[in-house]
Amino acid sequence: MKILIVDDEMAALSKMKVLLSPYGDCTLSTNNHQALQLCAKAIQSGFPFDLITIDIRLGNASGHTLLEKIMELESGAKVPPSKKIMITASGTRENLVKARAKGCDDFLVKPVRRDALEQKLLAMGYARKNSSASSSN
């Protein structure tokens, strides 16, 4: 599985990489512009990302805006949409509703707990690379 992790905090990026590495190959991005370039390049190569985690607050930018732009990119390229998980330190209902309305598949509140992430990935059909269970990808 190809995974893109988007967060402007290096500690959060590192933690998510540790948590997600058992599931696939992780690419890290610290901002909206870089993340969009990585998504476009992956789509053009014929190997789009399977999973994208997006921090809702990316410095001066919005993860919600990035989510919208990635959805537009995928739709325009006519590729199956990646699964998207929004990550935030603010688990308000407003953030959850807004993220769902924009097309995210799930939502996690920081600090991300391994068990919570693993439950969400399992529900999406993803298994660890070294697991004997089959993965949907």
N, C-alpha and C positions, 0 to 999 in steps of 0.2 A: 504494500500500500504506500502511496505517495502522500506525504503530509506537509502542509504549510502551516507554520506557527507564526502569528503576527502579534507582536507586543513591543512597546517602546521601552520596556524595562528589561535590562539584561538578566537580572535575577529571575524574573518570571519566564523569560525565554528559555533559560537554562533548565529551570524546573520542569517546564512543559516538555522540553526535549527528553529529559530523563524519563518522564512518565510515558511519553508516546513512542520512544525509540523501539520498545519491544513489539510495536504494532507495524512499524514500517520505517521507510527512509524519511527523515525530517529535514525540511528546509526552513531556515529562520529568516524573518523579516522584521525590521524595526519601524517601518512606516508604510503609509498607504501607497505612495508612488512605487516604492520597491516591490511591494506585495502584488500590485497590479501588473507590473512588468514580469514578475515571476510567473503569475497565472497565465498571462498572454503567451509567454515563451513555452510553458508546459503544454498549453493547448495546441500551439503551432507544431510542437514536436510530436503530437499525437498521443502524449501521455499526460493528460491533465491530472491535477491533484484529486485524490479521492476524499481527503478530509482537510478542512481548513479551520483552525481555531483563530478567532479574532478578538483582541481586547477591545472593549467598547471605547475606551479613552486611549488615543494614540497621540500623546503630546497635544499639539494644537488641532489635530484632526479627529474625525469621528469614525469609530469602527462601524457604525450604522451606514455611513456613506460608503465605506469600503465594501461592506456587504452588498449594497445595491449595485455598485460598479462591477463587482465580481459576477453577480447574477446576470447583469446585462452582457458582460463579456462571454459568459458561458452560453447564454441564450443566442447571442449573435453568431457564435461559432457552431451552434447546433450540437453541442456536446452534452452528455448527461451531466447534470449539476453535481458538484461535489457536495458532500455532507459538510455542514457548517455549524460550529459550536461557538457561541459568543461567550466571552469571559469578562467578568467585571468584578470590581470591588464593591459595587453598589447593586445589590440584588433586589432592586425595587420592582414592583409590579409593572410600573411604567416602562422600565428598561426591557423587561421580559416581553411585554405586549408589543413594544416597538420592534424588537428583534424578530419575534415570530412573524409579525406582519410584513417584514422586509424579506422573509424567506429563510431565516436560520432554522436549523433542525433541532437545536437544543441550546442550553444555557447553563453555565457554571459560575458560581460565585467564588472569588479569591478569598482565602488561599484555596487553590484547587486540591482536593483530597483524592488520592489514588483510587480509593474504592468508589467514589462518586463518578470519577472519569471512566473507570473500567465498566461500571454499570451502564453508562450511556453508550460507550463503544460497543458493548455486547448487544444492547438493544438495537443498535444500528447494523449489527451483523458482522462486526469486526472482531477478530481473534488475534491474539499475540502471534507473531511470526513463528515462534518456536513451539507453539501450542499444537497439540494433536487435533484440536477442533478445527473444523474448516472455516475459512473466511469467505465472505461474499466477494472478495476481490482477489 
